[in-house]
Amino acid sequence: STEVQNPISKNDSLPKDSINAKQKKESLNSEVNYSAADSVVFYAGGIAYLYGDAKVDYEEMSLTSNRIRINMDSTLVQARCGVDSTGETIGTPLFKEGSEEYESKSIDYNYKTKKGLIHGVITQQGDGYITSDRAKKMEDNTFLMIDGKYTTCDNHEHPHFYIDLTKAKVRPKEFVVAGPAYLVIADVPLPLFLPFGYFPFTSKYSSGLLMPTYGEESSRGFYLRNGGYYFALS
């Protein structure tokens, strides 16, 4: 199972102070550094569990989460969020690599191959946000997504308007290429269907779709404006 289970009791936990360790493996190019504010517990088979503000660093990669499971032999890390006493989600996994940053609900990542499976990913690209229930991170930092959303609304869990991307390939800070896509406003799909879509994320002068703005006015009611396609000559 890819879910991180909690096999320890409070009596088994280490004191709540920062714990740091370093691991060297001949197959890796540099050290793997990991820490946790609550506890670090090791098991047979090269498995380690990190609890409370857990963090793993390897070269330019940094992963923080409420809890992390490390497989020392396979260079695989699995990060999961936690839930507090009120039922609110805490410590959502935050993945950083170079200048890129992604928030998610869960992530399974191999820091040697630089590939991973991500659920509930949220990333800001240009003036908008891209979210996806399921995404696969490739070695070249591109993402293959299923059931994605592209929106300028900052309500990530339930955006007021978005372009639904049934399938998409995202190259951060460059573009997203989508298969069948359609516009959704207030949970209502509109009859605006795109068999193919290309959305550039660049400050350069280029052609591409313009994300419309959604709102409400007392005199006119709900509106959708400033959308369309921008055509750059040459």
N, C-alpha and C positions, 0 to 999 in steps of 0.2 A: 504494500500500500504506500502511496505517496504522502499520506497524511502523517504529520508528526504527532505521535502519541506521547502523553506525559506519564512516564513509567516510574517517577520518583515521588516520594512523600515529602512533607515538610521536614521530617526528621533527617532525611537523607540529604537535604539541600545544604550547600555550603553557605558561609556567612554572606550577607548582602553587601559585599564590597566588590570593587572592580577586579576582575580576574583576567589576566592577559597571558597568552601563550603563543609560542611560535613553532611551526612545523616545517621541516625541510624534507623534501623528497627529491630523489635524483631525477625523476621525470619532469619536474617543474623547473621553470626558469628562475623563480625567486621564491621568497618565503610566503607562507600563508599565515596571516595574523588574525587571531580571533579573540573576542572578549565578550563578557556578559556581566551585567550589574548584579544579577541574582545568583546564578550558579552555572557551572560547567560540569557536566557529568559524562564520564567515559564508560564505554561498554566494550565487551569483547567483539572482535571483528572490525575494529577501527571505526566505531560509531561514537560520535560525541553529540550531546544535546546542550544547547546554550539557551538560557532562560533570562528574560528581563533585559531590555535594551541590548539585545544580542547584535554582534557585528562581526563581519568577516571581510578582510581586505586581501586582495591579491593583485599585484601590479596596479593597473589603473581602475580595477574593479573594486567597488565597495557596496556591501549589502548589509542593511540594518533591518531589524524586525523585532517583534515581541519574542519570538522563539525561532531557533534555527537548528536544523539537524545537519551534521557534516559526516559524510562518508570519506574517511581519509584515503581509502584504497582506490576509490573511483573518481575522486576530485569532484564529487557531487554535493551541492548544498541545497537544502530545501527550507524555505522560509514561509512562516505562517503568521497571521495576525492573532491577537488575543481578544478576550472579552472581559470587561470589568464587571463589578458587582451589579451595575445598573443595566447590563446587557449591551453597552456601547462597545463598538470595536476600538481596540487600542493597538498601537504598535504595528500598523500596516507595513508590509515590506516595502522598502525604498531601495531601488537599485540605481547605482551610479557607475558610469564607465566613461572616463574622459569628461567631455562637456555635456554628455547626455544624462538625463535623469528620468526615471520611470517609477510611478507608484502603482501598486497592485494589491490584490487580495491574497495571492499566493504565487510563489515562483519556485521552480525546480531548475537549477542552473549548474552547468558544468564549466568551472572556471579554467579548465585546460582547453577544451574545444570551443569555448565561448558561445555555446548553444544553450537554449533554455526553453521551457514551456511556462507560459505566464497566464494566469487567470485574473480577469478584472483589471487589466492594465489601463493606466491613465497617463498620457503624455501630452505636453503642450508643443505644438508645432506651428510656428508663425503666430498669427492672431487667433488661432483656434485650438481646439482640443480633440484628440483622438482617443476613444475608449474602445475596448473590445472584451468580450467575455472570454475568448480564447485566442491566444497569439503564440506564435513560435518565433523565437529570436534566432537568427542565423549568425554564422561566424562573421559575416561582413557588416553586422549591425542592422541589417534589414529585418522587417517583421512581416510575417505572413499571418493575416488575421481572418477570423470568421466572426460574423455578427458584430461588426464594428460600427461606430458612430463618429461622425465628424461634425463638430458644432463650435460656435463661438460662445455658447451659454456656459457659465461657470458652475452650473449645477450638474456635476458629473454623474451622480447616481440617477437623476431623473431630469435630463435636459428638456427645456420647453420646446425646442426645435432642433432638428438635426437632419443630416443626410445619412440614411441607413445604408451601410456598406455590407452587403451579404458576404463578399469576399474582397480582400484588399491586400496589396503589398505596399509597405511603407518604408521609405528610405528617409530617416530623420534629417530634418533641415533641408531636404531637397524636394520630395514629392510623395504623393500617395496615388497609386493606380488601383482603381476599383472595378470590379465586375458589375453585375446588376445593382443599381442604387436608386433610391427614391427619397423624396423629401417627406418628413414627418413633422407636424406641428401640433402641439398639445395632445400627443399620443394618437393623432389621426393621420394616417398615410394619405398624402395627396396624389392625384393622378399625374404626377410629374416623375416619369420613369426614365432612367438613364441606363442604357445597355452597357455603357463604358464611360468611365470618368477619370480625369487626370487633374489633380489638385497640386499646383506647385507651392513649395514653401521656400521662397527666396525673396530677397530684397531687390533682385535684378529686375529689369524691365522685361516682362514675359507675359504671354497669354495664359488664360486660365479662367476657371469658374469663380464667381464672386459669391461669397456666402451672404444670404439675405439677412436683414435685421427684423426681428419679431418684437411686437409691442402692442400697446393699447392706448387709445385716445378717447376722451369723453365724447367728442363730436363725431368721430368716425368708427369707433369700436376697435376691434383687433385689426392689425395691419402687418403686412410683410413687404418690405421695401429694400431697395438697393441691391437686389440680386441680379444675376445674369451672367454673361460671359464677357470677359475683357479680352479684346484682340489687340495685340501689340504689333505694329507694323515692323517688318523686318525682324 
